[in-house]
Amino acid sequence: MRHDSLVHVAATGGYGSVFEVHDGVCEVGLIDPTADEYSITVPQSAVQEMDPVGDSARAGLLGHLVLFHLRVNWRLRLALSFEAFAGREKGGALELWAACGTSRPRRVATLSAREESLLTTSLAALSLDAWAPGQAGAAPSLDGWGWSTELVGAGVGQSACGSCPSGEKDGQPLPPGAVPEGLPAVVEALAGLGLPVAWTERGPRATGAPLPQAPQPEDDAGEAEGPALPFDLGALGL
């Protein structure tokens, strides 16, 4: 297990990315739209690492997709930032969650089979190998934006991240190769699912429009016998 490993966290029933491992203890950044804490510290024995895969093995992952997460962070223009989460709920459908700017994530929709296909088709076309943790990416830019994504399914996972200058000062579009092939199509697919996001010649951004309204977990909390998890993590047999 190493920094940036994708793991299942038994204590939360969710997933995360390892920040640090030291003397048998892990600090894990949680990938959970309902989490109150950004990270959790647990014994290494309490997490299960997802075997990392590359682009060539993503089809199998997507065939049993449990979790997708995309974060876009505009460093000096937080209103343009956004996050999107998709996870498998108890009935087997994908639930879509999102946050724009500095707001907390909200449940947006339960995806139909057609909408799920729209999302997974866009994810299948991503080229992430060159952006995997430890690979060379664009150098951070104070006025630019960064992105990260995680995919989990079938007991395996894939993650990638990068950073780009904004081009706002000189009015220049993104240079060729500045982002992974297929990332614009993923953002466009999310927009097609109702998220107020767009791909521009200078990168992805939140448009400022409100998120679609949908029932939230707290709306039916009185009917639940315990804390409601956003996704059904039994899909991995965990």
N, C-alpha and C positions, 0 to 999 in steps of 0.2 A: 504494500500500500504506500502511496506517495501523495505529495501535494497535487491537488486537482483530481484525485481519484473520485469517481462517482460511487456512492455507497447507499445502501438501504440502512436506515437508522431504526433499530428496534424500539427505542424509547419513544419515538414520535409516530412510528408507523409510516414514515415518509422517506424522502430521499434528500441527499445533500452532496456537496462537493467538499473534499477534505482540504482544510486550510493548513493543518499542521499535525504531525504525529511525533510524540515525544514520550519515551519511557512507557509505552503501552497505552497512552492516552491520546485521543483524537479530538481536535477542534474541527467541527463540521459546519459549513455554511448551509443552512436549510433552504431547499428549493420547494417552498410550500406557501401558497398564497394566503393561507390562514394563520401562519405562524406569528406569534407575538414577538419572538426573539429572532434576531438575524442569524445567530449561530448557537451551537450547543457543544458542550465538552462531555465526552463519554469515553468509557474504556474501549480500546480498539476491538476487544472481543464482542462488543455490543453493536458493531456495524458489519455489514456484509458488502464486500466490494463487488461492483458490477464489472465483469470482464470487459476491457476496452476493445472496441472494434473500429475499423476504418470505413471509408466510403463503400468499399467493395462488399461489405457484410451488412450494410444498412437495411437492405430489403427484408432480411429476416427480422431485424429489430422492429421495423415499421409494421410488419405483419402481426406483431404482438405489442404494439405501442402502449406503454403504460403512462409515460410522462414526456412532455415536450415543454421546454422553457426557452424563451428568447428575451434577453434584456438589452435595451439600447439606452446608453447613458450619455447625454450631452452635458459636458462638465460645467460650462458656464451659462447654459441655457436650459435649466432643468425642466422648464415647461414643455420642451420638445422630447423629453425622455419618455420611455414606456417599457412595460413588461407584458408578456403574454405567457400564459400557462395553459396547457391542455393535459388533462389526466382522466384516467378511466374511473368512472363511478360504479357504484354497486351493481347497477343494472347492465353494465357492459358498454354504455355509451361514453363518448368523450365529453367532458365538461370543459368549457372555455372560460378562463378567468383573465382579467387584465387590470392594469393600472397605468395611468398617464400622469406625467408630471410628478408631483410629490404625494399623490393620493395613495391610499391603501388599495390593494387589489380587490376587485369585486367579481362575483360570478356574472358572466355575460350571457351564456347560453349553454344548453345541452345540444351537441351537434347531431344532426341527422346523418344517415349513412352517406348521403351525397356531400354534405359539408365536411364530414370526416375524410372522404376521398379527396376533396379539394385540398385539404390541409396536407394529408400524407403524400399526395402526388407532388406538391411543391417541395416537401422535405426530401423526397427521393432524389430530387435533382440537385441538391446541395453538394458542393465540393469542399469538404472540410479538412481533408488530410493535412494540407499545408498550414492549417490554422489550429492544429491540435496543441494542447499544452506542451510547452517546451520548444515548439517550432518558431521560426522567425516570423514576426508580424510587423506591422507599421509601428514606428516609435510613437509613444504617447504624445499628444499635443494638448497643451493647456486649454486652447479654445476649441478643441475638436470633440469627437465623440468616440465612444467605445461600444463594443457589442460582445455578448457571450451567449452561447446556446448549449443546451444539454438535451439529450435524447436517451430514454431508457425503455427497454422492452426485451422480452425473452431472456432475462437474466444477464443482458449485456448493456453497455452504455457507450455513448460517444459525446464528447464535449469539444468545444472550440471557442476561440476568442480572438479579438483583434481591436485595433485602434486606428483612427484616421483623423487627419486635420479637417477642419470644418469647411474650408474654402470660402468662408464668409467675407474675410478681409479683402481677398483679391478677386472674388467673384468667379473663381474657377471651379468647374465640376470635379468630381472625383477622378483621379487618374486611373487608367486601366490597371487591373490587378489589385486595386486597393481593398477590395472586399471579395469574399468567396463567390464564385459562380453560383447562381441560384438564390442568393440572399434577397435580391429585389423581388423575386417571384414569391418567396415566403411572406414578405411584408405585404405584397399585393393580395396574397391569399387571405391573410389576416384581415385586411381591409374588406375583402369580399365577404368575410364572415361577420362584418359589422363593427370591427374595431376602428376607432377614429385615428388611423395611422396612414401614412403615405410614404412612398419612395420618391425622392427628388434627386436631381442631378448632384446634390451635395450630401446625399445620404438619407436614411430613414428618419422619420420624426412623427411625433404626435401632432395632429392637426388642430387641437384645441376644442374640437367638438366633444360633447358629453358621451360617456359610455352608454351603450344600450341598457335599458332597465330590465332587470331580471330578479326573481326571488332570491334572497340571500339566506345563508344557513341560519342566521339568527331569527329569520322570520318564522321558521317552524321549529325553533329550539325547544318549545314546550312539548312537542310531540316526540322528541328524541329521549332515549333513556340514558344517553351518555354524550360525550363530546362528538360532534359530527366531523368526520374526516372528509376532506374534499374529494378524495379519490379512493377507489377500491384497490388496495395494494395486495389483495390476495391473488391478483392475476399472476404474480410471480411465485405463488405458493409460500409467501413469507408471513 
